Structures are given as C-alpha cells and as structure tokens.
Amino acid sequence: MRSLDLVSADPRVVVRNGAAIDPSGRCVLYRMRRAQRALDNPALETAIAASNLLAQPVVVFFGLLAHRPMANLRHYSFMLEGLAETARRLVERRIGFVFRICTGANSNREFGRFCTEVRPSLVVCDEDPTRRYAEWIREALLYPSAPLWSVDADVIVPSKLLEREQFAARTIRPRIQKRLKEFLKPVGNRSVRFAWKDDPGVKPPVVSPKLADRLHLDGSVSAASEFRGGTDAALAALRRFIRDRLSGYASGRSHPEIDATSQLSPYLHFGQIGPHTVALAIRDASAPAGDREAFLEEMIVRRELAVNFVRYNPRFKTLACSEPWARRTLDEHARDKRTHLYTERQLANAETHDPLWNAAQRQMATSGWMHGYLRMYWAKKILEWSPAADEAYDICVRLNDRYELDGRDPNGYAGIAWAIGGKHDRAWGPERSVYGKVRYMSSASSSRKFDSRAYIEKWSA
Ligand SMILES: Cc1cc2nc3c(=O)[nH]c(=O)nc-3n(C[C@H](O)[C@H](O)[C@H](O)COP(=O)(O)OP(=O)(O)OC[C@H]3O[C@@H](n4cnc5c(N)ncnc54)[C@H](O)[C@@H]3O)c2cc1C
C-alpha cells in the first residue's frame, strides 16, 4: 500500500521487520515502553496514521515487568501514576489499552501471546537507544507475520540520522541545529477513525498506583513524595517553570541552593512528557532569549548527545566506554594513595567526611532527585574515594539508578561517563592524584560558585 510506505518513510521510523501487512490482521498494535504518554507521542501517532489508512483500530500493549534491576517502589509508584492517566487518555481517544504484569526477565512472552490473540496487521514500538540489534531481531520474531516498526519518540532529531557516536557537544550541536527546523514541530494528535472495542468477555485493564503494593517491590527506597507521576503533573511542572524560573535560568541553574531548574527529568525519563512539548513551549515563552537558549541547549543538545552515546557505544554502563586518553591517565594513577576510602554502603548512607557531598547524597536518597551541578561533584568524589576507577564507575551507576527517579536513563550513563571517563570532555591540567588528567572538582571551588552552606543546611541529616 503506497500511502503506508509514506508513513514508514518518516525519518523517525526504523523498519525492523519488513514483512508485508498481514491481510487477515485486525488492528495496529503499539507496544509502549519508554514513551508512556497519550499526548505528543510520535510512535502512537505513527500507529494511528497507519490504522486510519488500514481502516483498523489501534490497541496499545504495556507489559509491566514485576522485577527490574535497580528499580524499586520509588520508580514503580511514579510510573504507575503516569500509566493510570495514560490509560484514561487513550480510552478517551478511542484507543485500546492492554496492561499485563509479566513475571519473567522481559515482557516478550506476554506480548507474543497478546499478538496471537489480537492478530495485528502492523506492530509499532517506541525506539529505545539502549537496545541492541539482536534484541530487535528477537522482537521481530515474536510475531513474524506482521511488519515491525520502531519510532523515535524520545528525541527531536531522529537518532539514526546522526549515524555514529559523536565526540562532544560541539560536534553534535551543528548537526542537530541543521535539522531542527525540520523536526521541531508540533507532533499533532490525530483523530482516531476506527475505535477499539474491548472484547466483552475480557475484563478491561485496571492500572492503579495501588498495584505497586501487590508487586513485592524493593520498598527500602520510598516513593518520591515531591513528585507526582503523569502527563498532567508534567505539564503543570512545565508551566510553573516557565512562569517562575525560566527567566534567570542561564545563571540560576548552577545554584543548587535555589532550585532554579525545571525538575522535568523524571517526566522526560518515563516519557510522560515528550521533548517536542517542552521545547516548543520554551521556544515560544516570553523569557529572555539567553535563558531560553541555555535551557534548549541542555534539553536538546546535551540530552540528545546522551541518547547518541548509549545508542552507538554498547559499553555505556562501564568504564570500558571511556575515552582512550582518560583510560590511560586513570591507569597511570591507579596506584595513587586515596586520602579517603568509603564502601558503597557508607556512600549510600551519606557517611563521608564531606558535608556538601553528604547533603547531595541525602537529597537524592530522600527526594529522588539531585541538582545537576551536584551530580557532577557527587560522581567525581566517588572516583576519588574508591580503590579503583572501574569500581567507582559501577558504584555510581548503581547508586544513581537506585535512588534517582530519573535513573536508568541515557543522561545518567552519559553523566557518569563524563565525570569519570572523560566522555564528551577533554584532558585537563595540571595532572592530579587519582584523577590524572580527568577534570577535577573540589568542594572549595563549588562553594565559591554557590551558597553551599544554605544547601547543606537544607539537606542536613
Ligand atoms: C553524574 C551524573 C549523573 C546524572 N544522572 C542523570 C540521570 O540519572 N537522569 C537524568 O535524566 N539526568 C542525569 N544527569 C544529567 C542532568 O544532571 C539532569 O538531567 C538534570 O540535572 C535534571 O534536572 P532538571 O530536569 O531540573 O534539568 P534542567 O536544567 O531543567 O534541564 C532540562 C532537561 O535537560 C536535560 N539535561 C539537563 N542537563 C543535562 C545533561 N548534563 N546531560 C543530558 N541532559 C541534560 C534533562 O533531560 C533535563 O530534564 C546526570 C548528570 C551527571 C553529571
């Protein structure tokens, strides 16, 4: 069908299985994973465009994994709040929503079973830059009689257009800016022409934040009470940021004591709000141009550099992903004496000699979010206080992913790679103990930049 070829020719689409449309298929199936929203979601809109052409309804499948490494009550509560709202919004748009709890290592078995039940003509997924080619092949085999497309819903400029790992912000920036006019446009929320009708024999899914109680989750990390999940909460946070803090963002963002940033990262991580929604609202706001540009640099250039990093560097979770110069210098300093050494448990409990670091760790452990300036300091000190750089790297990944509501995100892996492995950075002099030529940060220099006393007081034990 030629018009369907036009839908798949969108640069955001990757055809993972080029099977012909199944003529006996009954619906277009969207397997939602990262883009957990019904608003401004390019993957959902692609599914709707195809379903309108095929004169079939759309149904969304979400397989909730009962266990995920490092995920705990904090993450599940926030995610379920968002999914309950997304389910409601999808039904309002006459789209089906099927939610299943999966007990295995992934949701493929449930998904394959669901495909057999509903017989899709086409399967659409949202893109995940952390997935490798082999995983897509396995996914395509789950239902080989229908085409499988993945759609980049999490970035503005499709990540496949950047082709290879980018060296730094300065190399990706011009490439992104060249394509922004083409891709920074409203996603558009199409009308659904063919409504999904639930099978009367099948109970509709009930998604509720209360489900978290039934999942036997790791409850040692409590829900983040300052953050409520969902697209409504994300849009409200965006409006508040534009009204109260966008003017002054360029200078205020490096002041952890005043919370001048957007705190949108948890919503972006769970795909409860999309980058198009945020970027267009900021672009059109009345704040000074310098503040809007500073924010878009973080939200588009830095964020999409992180996506590019995990997409093209498969070793993104370990020190092995580092820049060669950084590996060399860290190796040369591997035997340097550490003035302080802490175990992972001491770090997790904020039991170091450094009040600023302890305050940052406490902010993350109790609230589920740490200020961006301090995330850099936090990771660098773990390098300084661990017996080996690779151990420091692993500890950073584990603590970040466990406590940050926005953890397990490309931004987190890129941030740790930057702090320890020199990723997207350059060698710095003078050479220092333990760090070698990797950029150093001290509590004295941080305290000169912002009122660290006020921050420490706020997050004292
Ligand atoms: C060691 C370390 C660990 C980090 N861990 C995470 C993490 O787990 N999850 C996460 O989302 N971010 C992480 N970051 C990146 C960044 O610190 C956070 O995205 C940011 O602080 C979130 O706060 P905000 O939403 O108020 O940011 P704002 O300043 O309001 O920026 C808006 C958005 O831009 C993006 N952004 C901002 N700074 C960066 C950056 N340096 N790199 C990439 N994107 C950026 C984020 O999506 C953010 O929500 C980490 C950085 C470092 C150095």
The ligand as an ORCA input file, in Angstrom:
! r2SCAN-3c Opt
* xyz 0 1
  C      26.924     12.024     37.297
  C      25.648     12.474     36.611
  C      24.515     11.685     36.694
  C      23.337     12.076     36.059
  N      22.248     11.253     36.137
  C      21.126     11.546     35.426
  C      20.030     10.647     35.406
  O      20.071      9.568     36.016
  N      18.922     11.001     34.686
  C      18.840     12.191     34.015
  O      17.819     12.454     33.386
  N      19.875     13.047     34.005
  C      21.017     12.768     34.677
  N      22.068     13.638     34.650
  C      22.002     14.838     33.802
  C      21.466     16.117     34.495
  O      22.187     16.380     35.654
  C      19.972     16.013     34.820
  O      19.260     15.686     33.650
  C      19.382     17.319     35.343
  O      20.086     17.741     36.457
  C      17.908     17.117     35.674
  O      17.372     18.247     36.296
  P      16.353     19.218     35.559
  O      15.300     18.443     34.875
  O      15.935     20.236     36.566
  O      17.319     19.889     34.484
  P      17.164     21.235     33.660
  O      18.387     22.052     33.924
  O      15.880     21.882     33.882
  O      17.319     20.724     32.144
  C      16.172     20.310     31.383
  C      16.401     18.927     30.827
  O      17.571     18.902     30.012
  C      18.233     17.646     30.133
  N      19.571     17.846     30.705
  C      19.962     18.785     31.606
  N      21.277     18.639     31.868
  C      21.714     17.600     31.136
  C      22.973     16.955     30.980
  N      24.065     17.361     31.619
  N      23.052     15.893     30.156
  C      21.961     15.456     29.477
  N      20.746     16.032     29.573
  C      20.629     17.078     30.393
  C      17.390     16.809     31.097
  O      16.522     15.997     30.352
  C      16.640     17.867     31.888
  O      15.439     17.397     32.438
  C      23.291     13.281     35.306
  C      24.432     14.084     35.242
  C      25.595     13.689     35.884
  C      26.830     14.555     35.781
*
